[in-house]
Amino acid sequence: MKLAVLGSGMIVRDFLPHAAAVDGLDLVAICGRPASADRLAAMRDEFGIDRVHLDLDACLADPDIDTVWIAVPNSLHAEYARKALEAGKHVVCEKPFVLDERDLQELRDLAEERDLILVEAISTVYLSNYRWIQEHLDSVGEIRVVQCDYSQFSSRFDRFRAGEVLPAFDPAQGGGALLDIGIYTIHFVVGLLGLPESVQYTANLERGVDTSGVLVLEYGDRTAVCVCAKDSDGPIRSKIQGTDGWIAVDGAPNAMPVVRSQRRGEQVQTRDLSVHPHRMVEEFRAFVDMIARHDTAERDRRLDHSQAVLAVATAARRSAGLLPSDPS
């Protein structure tokens, strides 16, 4: 994978120190606005990136790049992904993939037409601990309740309350709790149970954006409850309760640090199958492999999952009044 990093924000700074742990990943370029030139140059030097681009079109025309990682504000994901696919580049796009279901379908059609890999960067579903849960769901018997909580007081919340418009809390830019940390809880649940029969999101709203909320997903004889908050802290954990036992994760659903489980009448089991201390390494290893093998079947499987998650997120936002009730 000959990668161009589009963006220089927090998620980029988080991953790049660990990029060397991903065999086959070649950091060819980092691209951003001219106003960020000094920061981009510093990151180029610190992380051994070959070059800096200050123009997106010039970056996408670079013949040494075969893949782009889109790590820009949420509202730009669809535009950047479309341009990259049209330029013949594979695309890894940060969560939330895009803000509109129609955009995702258009991007998927374009990727299939151009025979390119298009995938959402969502660490949860690539982690070995999560895959263990998927493979051992039947150990709890008939699932009754799934709970996934991710609450983390945002360092930007006080500035938002003071009146500053920030992307993380700007509804026009896809801000809000649900599309930020709440999206991980949706991926967690949908990856286990699939599409729900009904969706209801009850949100705490300030200036048109959800700063926290509770999402209820009904699956007939089972219920999933997701809690997400950027305006308050709380225990971060996930639980799956069934007629014969339970599985629990103490920690964020995008990191899945340790899994505990118990069958009724047996001892609690604790396991950690993590392959690397940093949560994003495993997903990028999967992306490198998917692109190297040109695995379009895996691309399609991952896109099916991302489309289901976006459908749930869209229904949730609509139920809370964050989108028009008429999908047209």
LOFI-63234 format. One line per 3 residues: number of its first residue (from 0); their letters; for each residue x negated, y, z of N, C-alpha, C, CB. Coordinates in steps of 0.001 Angstrom, whole numbers, plus 500000, padded with zeros to 6 digits. Atoms other than C-alpha are relative to their C-alpha. Last residue first. Glycine has a CB too. Example, Ala and Ser with C-alpha at 12.3 -4.5 7.8 and 13.67 -1.06 7.14 Angstrom:
BEGIN
1> SA> 500820:498810:499940:486330:498940:507140:500770:501090:500730:499586:500462:498585 ~ 499110:498810:500000:487700:495500:507800:499100:501200:500000:500992:500027:501246
***
This chain:
BEGIN
327> SPD> 500198:499394:501326:536679:512355:500418:499593:501448:500108:501264:499889:499167 ~ 501324:500283:500542:536052:510796:503839:499783:500588:498630:499775:498533:499944 ~ 499806:500545:501350:539133:512587:505253:498649:499747:499378:500840:500961:499112
324> SPL> 499304:501271:499867:538577:513009:509002:500243:499331:498659:501309:500203:500709 ~ 498570:499921:500331:535972:515679:508369:500650:498628:500089:500200:500588:498590 ~ 499801:500033:501443:532689:515018:510170:501468:500137:499720:499440:498707:499376
321> LGA> 501223:499436:500534:531580:515812:513736:499975:499990:498474:498814:499245:500538 ~ 499752:498692:500580:535119:515330:514999:498763:500674:499434:500606:500879:501017 ~ 500295:498959:499013:534145:512514:517362:500259:501411:499462:498554:499885:500451
318> SRR> 499091:500173:498865:535846:509842:515241:499807:501070:501059:499806:498635:500619 ~ 498665:499565:500401:534080:511162:512133:500971:499914:501181:500512:499147:498822 ~ 500013:498540:500082:530689:510905:513814:501370:500540:499610:498947:500470:498995
315> AAT> 500134:499469:498644:531413:507309:514782:500043:501526:499989:498691:499510:500644 ~ 498702:500155:499336:532695:506369:511337:499964:500581:501411:500404:498518:500051 ~ 499070:499081:500663:529526:507800:509782:501376:499935:500654:500109:499670:498497
312> AVA> 500339:498646:499553:527272:506031:512293:500954:501029:499398:498548:500342:499623 ~ 499590:499858:498601:529062:502728:511650:499732:501416:500496:499264:498979:500887 ~ 498537:500013:499986:528755:503091:507865:500525:500171:501424:500535:498692:499388
309> LVA> 499548:498670:500402:525105:504113:508278:501523:500069:499974:499430:500367:498624 ~ 500256:499062:498892:524429:500940:510266:500495:501395:499646:498493:500046:500342 ~ 499031:500300:498944:526093:498773:507614:499831:500960:501175:499846:498542:500477
306> QSH> 498704:499485:500440:524096:500493:504864:501081:499733:501047:500397:499369:498656 ~ 500000:498542:499843:520881:499912:506807:501321:500610:499555:498853:500619:499207 ~ 499928:499664:498570:521655:496187:507145:500075:501517:500192:498772:499424:500757
303> DLR> 498668:500386:499538:522412:495754:503451:500189:500386:501465:500221:498486:499813 ~ 499086:498930:500405:519250:497735:502674:501438:499674:500400:499914:500230:498484 ~ 500188:498862:499094:517172:495294:504720:500935:501155:499650:498546:500478:499958
300> RDR> 499500:500409:498682:518582:492319:502861:499896:501143:500994:499224:498780:500519 ~ 498545:499982:500050:518088:494081:499520:500610:499603:501346:500499:499066:498900 ~ 499522:498617:500134:514457:494877:500257:501520:500042:500078:499516:500623:498668
297> EAT> 500107:499442:498650:513919:491279:501405:500431:501455:500011:498566:499870:500531 ~ 498959:500666:499216:515246:490067:498053:499980:500502:501445:499813:498464:499960 ~ 498750:499256:500147:513154:492712:496301:501153:499327:500738:500348:500150:498527
294> DHR> 498910:500840:499504:509945:491197:497640:501318:500774:499956:499704:499515:501443 ~ 498879:499449:500768:507295:492888:495532:501275:499226:500313:499701:499957:498479 ~ 499344:501146:500639:504786:490614:497266:501142:500420:499079:500527:499049:501057
291> AIM> 501034:500830:500629:502457:493526:498064:500622:498825:499261:499004:499491:501050 ~ 500437:499339:501231:505439:495823:498683:498964:499154:499271:499424:501390:500309 ~ 498866:499931:500915:507114:493523:501193:499582:500601:498665:501137:500821:500617
288> DVF> 499762:501329:500562:503786:492709:502846:501123:500019:498966:500334:499010:501112 ~ 501147:500326:500857:502854:496366:503328:500223:498653:499319:498685:499976:500826 ~ 499859:499202:501216:506369:497080:504629:498858:499706:499027:500037:501501:500341
285> ARF> 498935:500582:500828:506187:494188:507109:500160:500776:498695:501336:499983:500772 ~ 500545:501241:500547:502836:495393:508425:501032:499329:499098:499571:499043:501136 ~ 500842:499628:501136:504431:498819:508723:499272:498791:499424:498989:501064:500417
282> EEV> 499180:499655:501158:507243:497362:510835:499133:500371:498799:500943:501155:500345 ~ 499378:501191:500567:504833:495568:513154:500862:500336:498781:500844:499298:501058 ~ 500968:500795:500758:502637:498619:513687:500678:498822:499319:498879:499503:500915
279> MRH> 499862:499799:501445:505509:500907:514643:499057:499136:499168:499764:501442:499668 ~ 498763:500542:500575:506059:499706:518241:500049:500066:498477:501180:500738:500559 ~ 499210:498908:500561:502478:500259:519419:501155:499447:499174:499117:500920:499139
276> PHV> 499446:499102:498982:501060:497632:521779:500872:501120:499442:498886:500602:500784 ~ 500874:498822:499871:500708:495071:518971:500611:500936:501030:499810:500734:498621 ~ 501250:500291:500704:502096:491582:518305:499016:501162:500088:500284:499673:498537
273> SLD> 500535:498857:500749:504865:491785:520895:498665:499651:499363:499842:501223:500916 ~ 500596:500511:501226:506178:488353:521931:499390:501108:499148:501036:499249:499198 ~ 500380:498854:500826:506916:489346:525517:499236:499458:498804:499137:501047:500807
270> RTQ> 500915:500225:501131:508767:486816:527635:499711:501329:499300:500603:498972:498989 ~ 500526:498722:500474:510567:486576:530971:498991:499731:498897:499351:500812:501160 ~ 501186:500115:500842:512805:483624:531904:499596:501392:499514:500260:499044:498796
267> VQE> 500192:498896:500943:515270:483792:534802:498675:499791:499252:500010:501383:500745 ~ 500862:498902:499602:515707:480370:536378:499965:501089:498928:498591:499489:500282 ~ 501429:500185:500260:518663:478139:535561:499217:501235:500451:499750:499723:498497
264> GRR> 500541:501084:499214:522208:477807:536924:498519:499749:499808:500730:498781:499694 ~ 499392:500203:498693:523724:479929:534192:499421:498762:500687:501519:499870:499864 ~ 498824:500842:500151:521280:480516:531411:500533:499681:501381:499674:498702:499210
261> QSR> 499631:501028:499018:518960:483416:532026:501233:499249:499520:500260:500631:501394 ~ 498792:500754:500308:517081:485861:529851:500259:498983:501099:499882:499302:498629 ~ 499654:500939:498933:514465:488573:530121:501285:499275:499617:500161:500734:501370
258> VVP> 498663:500598:500049:512886:490309:527140:500151:499038:501179:500239:499258:498639 ~ 499936:501302:499346:509932:492682:527462:501439:499507:499941:499490:500078:501477 ~ 501252:500434:499381:508811:495756:525507:500002:498599:500590:499644:500942:501056
255> MAN> 499712:501374:499572:511678:496236:523025:498812:499382:500743:500365:499134:498788 ~ 501282:500547:499551:510134:499392:521488:500130:498564:500487:499422:500863:501104 ~ 500952:499856:501102:512957:500960:519439:498615:499484:500366:499907:501453:499579
252> PAG> 499730:500962:501075:515558:499552:521841:499100:500172:498788:501426:500114:499567 ~ 499335:499419:501159:513928:501489:524722:500218:498965:498900:499188:501169:499463 ~ 500835:499150:500836:513083:499586:527870:500739:500385:498737:498688:499299:499653
249> DVA> 500216:498784:499223:514404:496873:530146:499010:500864:499230:499475:499678:501450 ~ 501239:499291:500311:515684:494289:527695:499948:501241:500865:499908:500365:498481 ~ 500137:498583:499662:518321:491788:528777:498629:500522:499588:500221:500220:501505
246> IWG> 501308:499550:500475:519685:488410:527678:499924:501495:500278:499784:499681:498460 ~ 500218:498619:500424:522587:486716:529464:498579:500185:499486:500278:500970:501157 ~ 501228:499355:499558:524120:483359:530272:499886:501416:499482:498804:499199:499562
243> DTG> 500973:500942:499448:526746:480733:529472:498723:500658:500502:499650:498983:498967 ~ 499350:500934:499072:529919:482784:528854:499003:499055:500659:501060:499191:499271 ~ 499175:501037:500584:527948:485612:527324:500539:499051:501044:499223:499240:498974
240> QIK> 499387:500873:499005:526371:488922:528257:500924:499001:499309:500781:500827:501052 ~ 499057:500847:500736:523928:490777:526029:500538:498986:501003:499315:499286:498747 ~ 499547:501263:499426:522139:493627:527753:500962:499305:499045:500672:500232:501368
237> SRI> 499015:500666:500849:520075:496648:526686:500348:498659:500629:499464:499814:498543 ~ 499954:501455:499967:518130:499095:528819:501063:499494:499033:500282:499494:501427 ~ 500025:500418:501399:517074:502699:529281:499935:498484:499976:498792:500635:499225
234> PGD> 500688:501271:500245:518077:503968:532717:500122:499590:498539:500566:498897:500906 ~ 499292:501132:499419:519193:507599:532531:499215:498732:499762:501413:499875:499417 ~ 500739:501251:499918:517995:511048:531564:500882:498914:500591:498725:500173:500839
231> SDK> 500122:500589:498665:520133:513943:530435:499192:498719:499918:501393:499724:500617 ~ 499786:498933:499012:520807:516281:527499:499835:499506:501436:501390:500600:499825 ~ 501177:499144:500081:519397:514031:524772:500094:501153:500994:499830:500540:498580
228> ACV> 500002:498653:499418:521831:511217:525462:498659:500680:499768:500310:499943:501508 ~ 501178:499247:500433:522868:507914:523919:500092:501409:500558:499882:500025:498445 ~ 500088:498683:499366:525182:505245:525315:498731:500674:499500:500003:499889:501568
225> CVA> 501294:499333:500153:526184:502212:523247:500075:501382:500652:499601:500116:498490 ~ 499980:498621:499532:529031:499876:524201:498586:500557:499903:500545:500097:501460 ~ 501328:499417:499824:529647:496612:522380:500153:501463:500382:499143:499851:498710
222> TRD> 500105:498541:500050:532850:494638:522782:498550:500412:500194:500901:500661:501075 ~ 501223:499491:499375:533722:490995:522164:499917:501506:499773:498734:499284:499429 ~ 500128:500559:498660:536924:489082:521392:498718:500419:500692:500068:498506:499937
219> GYE> 498985:500978:499658:537829:491272:518446:499855:499519:501417:499944:498838:499060 ~ 500186:501176:500853:534559:492955:517564:501024:498918:500342:498569:499444:500150 ~ 499153:501147:499676:535092:496461:518963:499823:498893:498958:501482:500428:500082
216> LVL> 499818:500801:501212:532325:499045:518879:500770:498744:500384:498620:499640:499329 ~ 499381:501300:499740:532410:501733:521573:500275:499321:498671:501312:500148:500829 ~ 499489:500633:501210:529997:504682:521316:500538:498614:500358:498891:499903:498905
213> VGS> 499781:501430:499794:529396:506906:524343:500687:499441:498754:500858:499733:501291 ~ 498713:500607:500298:527966:510389:523955:500010:498504:500266:500372:500263:498568 ~ 499948:501338:499416:525187:512899:524367:501353:499401:499654:499771:500033:501556
210> TDV> 501203:500070:499170:524081:516248:522908:499922:498681:500767:499967:501174:500978 ~ 499868:500919:498872:526583:515961:520073:498682:499919:500758:500434:498597:499519 ~ 500883:501153:500082:526412:519044:517873:500194:499133:501231:498524:500439:499864
207> GRE> 499763:500826:501166:528985:521743:517090:499104:498792:499846:499872:500815:498821 ~ 500282:499266:501239:527737:524400:519472:500023:499075:498788:498640:500702:500093 ~ 500400:498612:499746:527742:521938:522374:499616:500628:498670:498813:500081:501029
204> LNA> 500338:499111:501098:529587:518632:522179:499609:501384:500508:501169:500107:499031 ~ 500106:498698:499356:529675:515779:524668:499447:500963:498959:499089:499948:501289 ~ 501241:499235:499886:530695:512860:522495:500167:501234:500870:499511:500407:498627
201> TYQ> 499565:498891:499152:533267:510070:522487:498763:500791:500385:500775:499495:501274 ~ 501095:499274:499350:532439:507764:519582:500593:501184:500752:498927:500476:498956 ~ 499550:498787:499324:535012:505167:518528:498830:500622:500746:501170:499696:500970
198> VSE> 501092:499152:499512:534426:502410:515984:500601:501222:500667:499037:500416:498844 ~ 499638:498605:499752:536691:499515:515004:498841:500717:500675:501278:500095:500869 ~ 498644:499791:500507:536361:496051:513481:500454:501441:500212:500977:499039:500681
195> PLG> 498883:500131:499055:532609:496026:513952:501346:500199:499311:499851:501007:501142 ~ 499088:498853:500013:530016:495360:511232:501147:499784:500990:500558:500232:498576 ~ 499464:499592:501291:527361:492799:512139:500919:501212:500127:500750:498845:499358
192> LLG> 498581:500320:500141:526951:491262:515599:500592:500364:498645:500769:500694:501063 ~ 499580:501205:499281:523216:491054:516236:501411:499562:499627:499921:500234:501493 ~ 500910:501074:500345:521676:493504:513768:500336:498690:500682:498611:500393:500340
189> VVF> 499595:500486:501325:524772:495676:514194:499085:498861:499535:499978:501155:498971 ~ 498735:500730:499947:524082:495960:517933:500360:499399:498648:501116:500918:500470 ~ 500086:501131:499069:520387:496867:517855:501270:499167:499929:499763:500494:501445
186> HIT> 500788:501045:500650:520725:499049:514747:499937:498755:500886:498575:500510:499685 ~ 499140:500563:501050:523511:500967:516467:499264:498889:499258:500450:501103:499007 ~ 499025:500869:499338:521374:501412:519588:500944:499374:498985:500799:500785:501048
183> YIG> 500659:501252:499609:518496:502695:517480:500987:499047:500663:498826:500284:500950 ~ 500040:500867:501181:520801:505236:515838:499310:498684:500307:499290:500701:498845 ~ 498842:500885:500054:521547:506671:519270:499962:499046:498826:501254:500807:499940
180> IDL> 500284:501224:499257:518005:508013:519553:501181:499037:499985:499627:500334:501432 ~ 501389:500021:499555:518385:510548:516762:499726:498690:500744:499688:501228:500907 ~ 500873:500240:501149:521548:510211:514713:498527:499977:500374:500232:501053:498952
177> LAG> 499671:501256:500676:523719:509770:517810:499026:499678:498872:501412:500059:499451 ~ 500441:501199:499282:522024:512415:519943:500219:498725:499204:500722:499897:501319 ~ 499054:500564:499051:522332:515320:517547:499528:498680:500567:501337:499819:499349
174> GGQ> 500422:500117:498612:520646:516701:514472:501073:499380:500870:499623:501349:500544 ~ 499861:501373:499525:521476:515960:510860:499524:499798:501415:499262:499083:499108 ~ 501201:500765:500328:520077:519212:509526:500063:498568:500518:498780:500690:500563
171> APD> 500235:499868:501439:523383:521090:509368:498783:499209:499545:499827:501461:499631 ~ 499139:500932:500738:524223:519734:512828:499792:500072:498492:501450:500279:500319 ~ 499337:499245:501063:521158:521512:514276:500879:499039:499201:498954:500713:499069
168> FAP> 498657:499672:499533:520140:519997:517614:500779:500820:498966:499922:500765:501316 ~ 499503:501107:499176:516942:518162:516610:501416:500230:500495:499087:499784:501180 ~ 499492:501112:500807:516388:520671:513786:500621:498881:500832:498887:499434:499162
165> LVE> 501063:500968:500207:516134:523556:516280:500552:498826:499193:499413:499518:501359 ~ 499529:501036:500913:518280:526687:516417:498818:499092:499662:500628:500624:498702 ~ 500903:500249:501119:517267:528686:519495:500547:498858:499134:498573:499663:500513
162> GAR> 499539:499410:501241:520192:529845:521630:499115:499759:498798:500154:501427:500184 ~ 500338:498578:499983:518898:529353:525163:500357:500686:498688:498521:500182:500288 ~ 499014:499321:499154:520732:526037:525263:499748:501502:500083:499990:499403:501399
159> FRD> 498714:500033:500685:518628:524844:522331:501054:500751:500799:500444:498554:499762 ~ 500106:498984:501053:515447:525970:524065:501294:500065:499198:498806:499700:499066 ~ 499913:498694:499354:516479:524002:527152:499913:501126:498975:498892:500151:501045
156> FRS> 498621:499712:499603:517179:520938:525005:500138:501378:500650:500499:498929:500958 ~ 499487:498850:500745:513868:520888:523127:501367:500467:500506:500093:499656:498528 ~ 500859:498854:499686:511952:518643:525538:500492:501263:499308:498554:499713:499592
153> SFQ> 500815:499457:501077:514886:516274:525160:499178:501200:500473:500884:500401:498823 ~ 499847:498534:500010:516140:514372:528172:499026:500595:498993:499757:500608:501423 ~ 501307:499378:499789:516058:510707:527204:500152:501516:499883:498946:499463:498974
150> SYD> 499842:498605:499564:519014:508365:527190:498636:500561:500351:500969:500109:501217 ~ 501254:499290:500280:519067:505053:525295:500231:501485:500297:499528:499779:498500 ~ 500097:498622:499512:521655:502558:526495:498637:500584:499652:500237:500060:501528
147> CQV> 501296:499462:500413:522655:499330:524737:499962:501484:500351:499751:499777:498467 ~ 500191:498623:499538:525440:497161:526121:498601:500451:499601:500206:500116:501551 ~ 501345:499536:500325:526788:493985:524572:499911:501464:500413:499672:499813:498468
144> VRI> 500330:498579:499898:529795:492270:526136:498547:500217:499575:500234:500522:501449 ~ 498857:499213:499545:531593:488957:525571:499712:501498:499973:500395:499579:501403 ~ 500332:498631:499593:529239:486723:523627:501271:500740:500377:499250:500751:498870
141> EGV> 499148:499055:500715:530293:483073:523597:499716:501415:500515:501509:499633:500174 ~ 498632:500472:500197:527370:481010:524852:500796:500975:499160:500691:499783:501340 ~ 499123:499366:498992:524307:482907:526083:501432:499487:499887:499983:501535:499842
138> SDL> 500359:500475:498655:521853:480571:524310:500888:500608:501075:498542:500323:500301 ~ 499093:501059:499574:523701:481193:521021:499679:499474:501393:499958:498868:499012 ~ 498719:499473:499534:521933:484527:520701:500909:498901:500532:500697:500743:498877
135> HEQ> 499572:500719:498801:518566:482788:520510:501310:500537:500569:498920:500076:501057 ~ 500091:501455:500196:517413:483642:516969:500550:499209:501189:498551:499602:499754 ~ 499130:500417:501100:518588:487252:517129:500052:498475:499880:499517:500614:498680
132> IWR> 498607:499856:499547:516989:487691:520551:500961:499538:498913:500302:501467:500390 ~ 499751:501103:499069:513683:486289:519281:501450:500058:500490:499012:500058:501203 ~ 499734:501183:500810:513882:488686:516329:500251:498777:500889:498825:499732:499045
129> YNS> 498629:499900:500517:514189:491549:518786:500355:498771:499168:500169:501280:499155 ~ 499085:500226:498875:511077:490455:520680:501454:500080:499555:499740:501018:501113 ~ 499897:501438:499721:509188:490095:517399:500945:499718:501158:498624:499419:500308
126> LYV> 500756:500425:498830:509915:493714:516453:500241:498522:500306:500373:500856:501210 ~ 501217:500693:500421:511068:494388:512898:499213:499440:501178:499121:500937:499202 ~ 499648:501255:500667:514689:495253:513731:498786:499227:499503:500918:500279:498844
123> TSI> 499232:500982:499236:513799:497856:516328:500088:498653:499307:501384:500521:500257 ~ 500865:500980:499343:511081:499668:514345:500778:498875:500665:499140:500685:501026 ~ 499247:500127:498744:513424:501429:511946:499350:498872:500789:501545:499716:499744
120> AEV> 500953:500248:498915:511613:502727:508873:500770:500012:501313:498846:501068:500010 ~ 499934:499092:498850:514329:502398:506230:498966:499594:501035:501416:500002:500626 ~ 499716:500602:498707:513455:500637:502979:499992:501076:501085:498974:498890:500324
117> LIL> 499417:498907:499216:513228:501252:499263:500429:499404:501327:501216:500689:499251 ~ 499631:500299:498618:511009:498969:497176:500489:501284:500665:498796:499385:500787 ~ 500850:499476:498936:511024:499694:493455:500513:499562:501363:499929:501528:499928
114> DRE> 500700:501174:499464:512428:497922:490393:498981:500412:501064:499297:499227:498865 ~ 501430:499785:500226:513339:501274:488732:499147:498831:500512:499560:501293:500676 ~ 500222:499674:501414:517017:500330:488352:498520:500117:499680:500709:501299:499636
111> EAL> 499788:501222:500772:517081:498617:491747:499721:500230:498513:501435:499491:500195 ~ 501091:500921:499680:515509:501635:493435:500134:498706:499202:499977:499695:501508 ~ 501204:499507:500665:517920:503977:491628:498819:499065:500251:499664:501420:500483
108> DRL> 499850:500250:501439:520966:501952:492654:498734:500405:499246:501219:500767:499442 ~ 500120:501449:500196:519751:501951:496252:500111:499646:498517:501083:499252:500809 ~ 501415:500336:499865:519195:505694:496154:499782:498508:499772:499476:500411:501389
105> EQL> 500688:499467:501177:522706:506267:494808:498513:499645:500028:500179:501524:499920 ~ 499650:500858:501130:524152:503958:497472:499305:500467:498725:501519:499979:499796 ~ 500713:501265:499857:522241:505781:500196:500317:499063:498835:500361:499332:501334
102> DRE> 501421:499808:500306:523427:509156:498957:499242:498686:500079:499377:501018:500956 ~ 500124:499916:501459:527034:507991:498887:498554:500189:499585:500853:501144:499453 ~ 499984:501344:500576:526779:506861:502504:499845:500016:498485:501285:499293:500371
99> DLV> 498771:500238:500748:525781:510369:503602:499921:498625:499340:500234:501116:498937 ~ 498849:499551:499222:523248:511401:506245:501332:499661:499351:499918:501478:500218 ~ 499414:498798:500599:520203:509512:504971:501250:500323:500806:500335:499795:498459
96> FPK> 500365:500120:501408:517891:506840:506439:500430:501250:499230:500639:498740:499380 ~ 498974:500744:500704:518282:507974:510044:499748:500086:498498:501405:500532:500355 ~ 498591:499992:499582:515559:506963:510422:500406:501425:500377:500235:499024:501201
93> ECV> 499703:500000:498569:512289:507401:508578:501510:499993:500247:499359:501221:500679 ~ 499356:498772:499521:512043:506526:504900:500334:499876:501478:501277:500303:499188 ~ 499705:500327:498602:509645:504035:503322:500523:501284:500628:498718:499438:500774
90> VHK> 499596:499049:498959:509789:504582:499577:500240:499293:501325:501263:500756:499576 ~ 499252:500697:498968:508064:502885:496638:500253:500973:501153:499235:498726:500490 ~ 500635:500377:498734:506940:505413:494053:500941:499150:500853:499569:501255:500778
87> GAE> 500537:501351:500062:507990:505618:490400:499295:499536:501249:499077:499900:498879 ~ 501416:499918:500375:508428:509394:490195:499335:498627:499986:499255:500924:500960 ~ 500035:499542:501396:512212:508972:490145:498561:500107:499491:500711:501362:499865
84> LAK> 499604:501129:500841:511864:506936:493330:499950:500380:498523:501410:499516:500376 ~ 501077:500999:499964:509894:509733:494982:500336:498809:499105:499752:499523:501447 ~ 501127:499531:500811:512329:512437:493878:498891:498957:499938:499450:501314:500561
81> RAY> 499580:500005:501406:515301:510481:495205:498837:500423:499095:501216:500942:499791 ~ 499968:501385:500466:513571:509754:498499:500360:499927:498527:500992:499182:500820 ~ 501378:500471:500143:512669:513417:498997:499974:498573:499463:499260:500076:501350
78> EAH> 500662:499277:501096:516228:514598:498320:498594:499467:499747:499938:501500:500312 ~ 499421:500434:501272:517841:511915:500499:499284:500660:498815:501505:500326:499960 ~ 500317:501382:500338:515509:512460:503445:500496:499605:498614:500590:499076:501029
75> LSN> 500803:500047:501221:515669:516263:503485:499754:498574:499521:498675:500696:500226 ~ 499224:499464:501115:518535:516617:505997:499249:499941:498679:500394:501424:500290 ~ 498974:500927:500487:516763:514312:508436:500710:500480:498739:501018:499765:501076
72> PVA> 498686:499886:499362:513706:516544:508850:501078:499183:499291:500421:501451:500049 ~ 499616:498591:499981:510494:515119:507286:501363:500104:500682:500040:500608:498546 ~ 499909:499684:498577:508851:511725:507791:500236:501496:500161:498713:499557:500757
69> IWV> 499277:498745:499823:509182:510156:504353:500242:500230:501485:501342:499989:499217 ~ 499309:500122:498711:506500:507489:503893:500636:501353:500282:499011:499563:501170 ~ 499916:498838:499122:505504:507421:500240:500754:499616:501272:500698:501191:499282
66> TDI> 498932:500020:499000:504242:504472:498223:499993:501304:500772:499842:498799:500961 ~ 498907:500857:500473:502151:503941:495055:501197:500005:500940:499506:498582:499823 ~ 498976:500280:498985:499699:506823:495396:501044:499060:499408:500671:501322:500506
63> DPD> 500604:500870:498991:496475:506960:493331:500991:499573:501077:498826:500699:500643 ~ 500002:501403:500453:498387:508312:490316:499403:499030:501009:499240:499886:498712 ~ 501336:500532:499720:499235:511601:492108:499966:498517:499627:499617:500204:501504
60> ALC> 500660:500223:501293:502420:512889:490432:498608:499386:500171:499893:501319:499227 ~ 499320:501112:500648:504400:512467:493670:499409:499690:498620:501483:500307:499871 ~ 500247:501229:499248:501877:514636:495476:500601:498793:499281:500578:500114:501421
57> ADL> 501391:500371:500276:501985:517323:492806:499639:498705:500718:499042:501131:500427 ~ 500056:500508:501363:505786:517348:493012:498582:499566:499629:500500:501061:499021 ~ 499427:501340:500080:505665:517643:496794:499877:499429:498590:501467:500024:500429
54> DLH> 498866:499926:500915:503279:520602:496845:500525:498583:499800:499596:500660:498630 ~ 499132:498942:499479:500733:521194:499609:501217:500216:499106:499219:501306:500140 ~ 499184:499369:501041:498864:517946:499020:500904:501030:500669:500845:498934:499203
51> VRD> 498817:499240:499588:496023:516920:501320:500700:500521:498755:499616:501176:500956 ~ 499750:498661:500536:493438:514254:500507:501282:500602:500575:500086:499950:498473 ~ 500819:499553:501133:491699:511017:501466:500220:501463:499636:500286:499144:498798
48> IGF> 499126:499936:501172:493116:510468:504944:499215:500619:498844:501301:500828:500304 ~ 500655:500559:501181:490460:509508:507483:500893:499930:498781:499494:498640:500305 ~ 499522:501352:500264:492621:509999:510568:499452:499395:498705:501495:500005:499950
45> EDR> 499920:500844:498807:491004:513031:512176:500298:498554:499659:501057:500526:500941 ~ 501335:500261:499466:489875:514723:508953:500048:499016:501170:499345:501308:500445 ~ 500791:500697:501024:493224:514437:507194:498638:499604:500567:499821:500893:498741
42> MAA> 499555:501390:499954:495014:515394:510418:499263:499159:498952:501523:499917:499777 ~ 500509:500589:498760:492964:518590:510651:500387:498526:500112:500527:500775:501213 ~ 501442:500212:500187:493625:519382:507000:499391:499361:501244:499286:501337:499682
39> LRD> 500172:501132:500898:497356:518894:507539:498520:499680:499789:500675:500283:498658 ~ 499674:501208:499242:497324:521191:510569:499792:498765:499140:501448:500052:500514 ~ 501059:500223:499012:495493:523905:508625:500258:498719:500788:499895:501200:500958
36> ASA> 501248:500436:500630:497798:523600:505621:498912:499687:501013:499507:501058:499047 ~ 500583:501018:499123:501043:523738:507593:498628:499547:499531:500921:498805:500091 ~ 500120:499428:498658:502259:527015:506057:499355:499032:500985:501367:500412:500513
33> PRG> 501209:499176:499898:501474:525539:502642:499805:500602:501390:500050:501111:498976 ~ 499848:498640:500508:504187:522939:503283:498682:500764:500105:501109:500741:500767 ~ 499165:499105:499214:503382:519268:503691:500044:501380:499375:499494:500086:501432
30> CIA> 499390:498897:500739:501748:516247:502108:500879:500822:500924:500819:499475:498809 ~ 498971:499450:499124:499314:513685:503497:500493:501271:499339:499456:500273:501459 ~ 499698:498563:499956:497319:511568:501110:500977:500315:501115:500570:500475:498659
27> VLD> 500524:499247:501136:495631:508227:500397:500197:501498:500187:500670:499545:498709 ~ 499466:498639:499863:496068:506434:503711:499382:500891:498928:499717:500575:501425 ~ 501011:499022:500403:495395:502838:502643:500631:501386:500039:499432:499680:498573
24> LGD> 499458:498634:500041:497465:500192:504417:498865:500976:499735:500734:500358:501332 ~ 499417:499722:501303:496370:496655:503515:500607:501375:499868:501025:498998:499701 ~ 500819:500427:501135:495796:495582:507086:500734:500288:498695:499653:498495:500106
21> VAA> 499154:500554:501069:497838:497619:509562:499119:499660:498808:501130:501005:499586 ~ 499613:501357:499599:495791:498141:512750:500857:499317:498943:500752:500037:501323 ~ 501107:500909:500321:494091:501149:511115:500313:498556:500375:498733:500447:500711
18> AHP> 499876:500456:501385:497463:502929:511186:498904:499010:499628:499962:501188:499051 ~ 499916:501464:500008:497402:503098:514995:500039:499430:498585:501231:499545:500765 ~ 501121:500582:499249:496236:506718:515433:499969:498472:499970:500058:500462:501431
15> LFD> 501278:499996:500709:498593:507587:512539:498821:499478:500826:499698:501387:499542 ~ 500411:501222:500682:501765:506449:514303:498565:500016:499484:500917:499743:498866 ~ 499849:501186:499160:502547:509055:516951:499401:498766:499328:501479:499760:500318
12> RVI> 501062:499963:498998:501193:512032:515042:500033:498763:500882:500119:501255:500857 ~ 501248:500214:500738:503468:511061:512157:498820:499968:500961:499795:501102:498939 ~ 500046:501424:500318:506469:510691:514483:498723:499662:499236:501235:499590:499182
9> MGS> 500280:500832:498840:505793:514102:516024:499848:498529:499635:501094:500161:501023 ~ 499381:499788:498700:505584:516092:512810:499643:498935:501022:501476:500056:499847 ~ 501102:499977:499020:503196:516120:509860:500526:500192:501419:499000:501122:499659
6> GLV> 499662:499428:498709:505394:515388:506873:498823:499911:500956:501214:499300:500593 ~ 499294:498743:500249:505269:513275:503715:500483:500530:501340:501197:499807:498998 ~ 499169:499635:498852:502597:510639:504291:500644:501347:499697:499158:500058:501332
3> ALK> 499972:498563:499742:501236:509309:501000:500971:500250:501143:500410:500808:498718 ~ 498925:499211:499391:500399:505636:501034:499736:501498:499995:500220:499547:501408 ~ 500754:498742:500097:498434:503270:498850:500970:501128:500336:499356:500199:498556
0> M> 499149:498808:500000:500000:500000:500000:499113:501242:500000:500963:500006:501232
***
